[in-house]
């Protein structure tokens, strides 16, 4: 009886080993430092610069209104004693209302800029994710992990780091499309 149990155990072990060997497959994996991609991808930099310029342009009218309000507030302080308490009370109330309106306008502008910034960021991240997915398929990777600020990989051998390769291809593709955009713009200007 013991021999039968022993033979059955050995047979099951052999079968289990054979299943493991046929079921195992070597996976091709790599990781990308997402922080480095964000810092060094030229399109991120260019779009960030454009967004800063746009923010400044949108903020200029509000800045002019704030400067005018500050000048008016200084004049109010100078004239309050001369023109009397009734004038000071009326003008003070009007200035207070304008200050509230400027605050609401500033909040609306900040909210608009934040929404536009989020849309831009989501668009760029979506483009990079799609690129990485296509890159992974093209290069035959089973998995590509992300590291960086929101680390999903706690440890990996440096040899699995493909950040520089992906970054180079991203920047090369961006430069190529950027060059095509400049050519298209010059052709459009020539037609005018």
C-alpha positions as CSV (number, residue, x, y, z in Angstrom):
1,X,0.0,0.0,0.0
2,X,2.8,2.3,0.9
3,X,4.5,1.6,-2.5
4,X,1.3,2.5,-4.4
5,X,1.0,5.8,-2.5
6,X,4.7,6.5,-3.1
7,X,4.3,5.7,-6.9
8,X,1.2,7.8,-7.1
9,X,2.9,10.7,-5.4
10,X,5.9,10.5,-7.7
11,X,3.6,10.3,-10.7
12,X,1.7,13.4,-9.6
13,X,5.0,15.3,-9.0
14,X,6.2,14.5,-12.5
15,X,2.8,15.6,-14.0
16,X,2.9,18.8,-12.0
17,X,6.5,19.6,-13.1
18,X,5.6,18.9,-16.7
19,X,2.6,21.3,-16.5
20,X,4.7,24.0,-15.0
21,X,7.3,23.7,-17.7
22,X,4.8,23.8,-20.6
23,X,2.7,26.6,-19.0
24,X,5.6,28.9,-18.2
25,X,6.6,31.5,-20.7
26,X,9.3,34.0,-20.5
27,X,7.9,37.5,-20.4
28,X,9.6,40.5,-21.9
29,X,9.2,43.3,-19.4
30,X,10.6,46.8,-19.0
31,X,9.9,50.0,-17.1
32,X,9.8,53.7,-17.9
33,X,10.6,56.5,-15.5
34,X,7.5,58.6,-16.0
35,X,8.9,61.6,-14.1
36,X,11.8,61.7,-16.6
37,X,9.4,61.5,-19.6
38,X,7.4,64.5,-18.2
39,X,10.6,66.5,-17.6
40,X,12.4,65.8,-20.8
41,X,9.7,65.2,-23.5
42,X,10.0,68.3,-25.6
43,X,6.3,68.5,-26.4
44,X,5.5,68.7,-22.7
45,X,8.0,71.6,-22.4
46,X,6.6,73.4,-25.5
47,X,3.0,73.0,-24.5
48,X,3.8,74.2,-21.0
49,X,5.6,77.3,-22.4
50,X,2.6,78.0,-24.7
51,X,0.2,77.6,-21.7
52,X,2.2,80.0,-19.6
53,X,2.1,82.7,-22.4
54,X,-1.6,82.1,-22.8
55,X,-2.1,82.5,-19.0
56,X,-0.2,85.7,-19.0
57,X,-2.2,87.1,-21.9
58,X,-5.5,86.2,-20.3
59,X,-4.4,87.7,-17.0
60,X,-3.2,91.1,-18.4
61,X,-6.7,92.7,-18.5
62,X,-7.4,91.6,-14.9
63,X,-4.0,92.9,-13.8
64,X,-4.8,96.3,-15.4
65,X,-8.1,96.4,-13.5
66,X,-6.4,95.5,-10.2
67,X,-3.8,98.3,-10.7
68,X,-6.6,100.8,-11.5
69,X,-8.5,99.6,-8.4
70,X,-5.4,100.1,-6.3
71,X,-4.9,103.6,-7.6
72,X,-8.5,104.4,-6.9
73,X,-8.2,103.0,-3.4
74,X,-5.2,105.3,-2.7
75,X,-7.1,108.3,-4.0
76,X,-10.0,107.3,-1.8
77,X,-7.8,107.4,1.3
78,X,-6.4,110.8,0.4
79,X,-9.8,112.3,-0.3
80,X,-11.8,110.7,2.5
81,X,-10.9,113.3,5.1
82,X,-11.3,116.2,2.7
83,X,-14.6,115.3,1.2
84,X,-16.3,114.2,4.4
85,X,-17.7,111.0,6.0
86,X,-20.8,110.8,3.8
87,X,-18.7,110.7,0.6
88,X,-16.3,108.3,2.2
89,X,-19.1,105.9,3.1
90,X,-20.5,105.9,-0.4
91,X,-17.2,105.5,-2.1
92,X,-16.0,102.9,0.4
93,X,-19.1,100.8,-0.4
94,X,-18.5,101.1,-4.1
95,X,-14.8,100.2,-3.7
96,X,-15.7,97.2,-1.6
97,X,-18.1,96.0,-4.3
98,X,-15.5,96.4,-7.0
99,X,-13.0,94.5,-4.9
100,X,-15.5,91.6,-4.6
101,X,-16.1,91.7,-8.4
102,X,-12.4,91.6,-9.1
103,X,-12.0,88.7,-6.7
104,X,-14.8,86.8,-8.5
105,X,-13.2,87.6,-11.8
106,X,-9.8,86.4,-10.6
107,X,-11.4,83.1,-9.3
108,X,-13.2,82.6,-12.6
109,X,-9.9,83.1,-14.5
110,X,-8.0,80.8,-12.3
111,X,-10.7,78.1,-12.7
112,X,-10.7,78.5,-16.5
113,X,-6.9,78.2,-16.6
114,X,-7.0,75.2,-14.3
115,X,-9.6,73.4,-16.5
116,X,-7.7,74.2,-19.7
117,X,-4.4,73.0,-18.1
118,X,-6.1,69.8,-17.0
119,X,-7.5,69.1,-20.5
120,X,-4.0,69.8,-22.0
121,X,-2.3,67.6,-19.4
122,X,-4.8,64.7,-20.0
123,X,-4.4,65.0,-23.7
124,X,-0.6,64.9,-23.6
125,X,-0.6,62.0,-21.1
126,X,-3.1,60.1,-23.3
127,X,-0.8,60.6,-26.3
128,X,2.2,59.3,-24.4
129,X,0.3,56.3,-23.1
130,X,-0.8,55.4,-26.6
131,X,2.7,55.8,-27.9
132,X,4.0,53.5,-25.1
133,X,1.3,51.0,-25.9
134,X,2.3,51.0,-29.6
135,X,6.0,51.0,-28.7
136,X,5.5,47.9,-26.5
137,X,3.6,46.1,-29.2
138,X,6.2,47.0,-31.8
139,X,9.1,45.9,-29.6
140,X,7.4,42.7,-28.3
141,X,7.0,43.6,-24.7
142,X,4.5,41.8,-22.5
143,X,4.6,44.4,-19.8
144,X,5.9,48.0,-19.5
145,X,5.7,49.4,-16.0
146,X,5.9,53.0,-14.8
147,X,8.2,54.4,-12.1
148,X,8.6,57.9,-10.8
149,X,6.4,60.0,-8.5
150,X,3.5,57.6,-8.7
151,X,5.7,54.5,-8.6
152,X,4.1,51.3,-9.6
153,X,7.4,49.5,-9.6
154,X,9.3,49.4,-6.3
155,X,12.4,47.7,-7.7
156,X,13.7,46.7,-11.2
157,X,17.1,46.0,-12.7
158,X,18.5,49.0,-14.5
159,X,18.8,46.8,-17.6
160,X,14.9,46.8,-17.9
161,X,14.8,50.7,-18.0
162,X,13.7,51.8,-21.5
163,X,13.0,55.4,-20.6
164,X,15.8,56.9,-22.7
165,X,14.8,54.8,-25.8
166,X,11.1,55.8,-25.5
167,X,12.0,59.4,-24.8
168,X,14.2,59.6,-27.8
169,X,11.5,58.2,-30.1
170,X,8.9,60.5,-28.6
171,X,11.1,63.5,-29.1
172,X,12.1,62.4,-32.6
173,X,8.4,61.9,-33.6
174,X,7.5,65.3,-32.1
175,X,10.3,67.0,-33.9
176,X,9.2,65.4,-37.2
177,X,5.6,66.6,-36.7
178,X,6.7,70.0,-35.4
179,X,8.8,70.4,-38.6
180,X,5.8,69.4,-40.8
181,X,3.6,72.0,-38.9
182,X,6.2,74.7,-39.7
183,X,6.3,73.7,-43.4
184,X,2.5,73.7,-43.5
185,X,2.3,77.1,-41.9
186,X,4.8,78.6,-44.3
187,X,2.9,77.1,-47.3
188,X,-0.3,78.6,-45.9
189,X,1.3,82.0,-45.5
190,X,2.7,81.9,-49.0
191,X,-0.8,81.3,-50.4
192,X,-2.0,84.5,-48.7
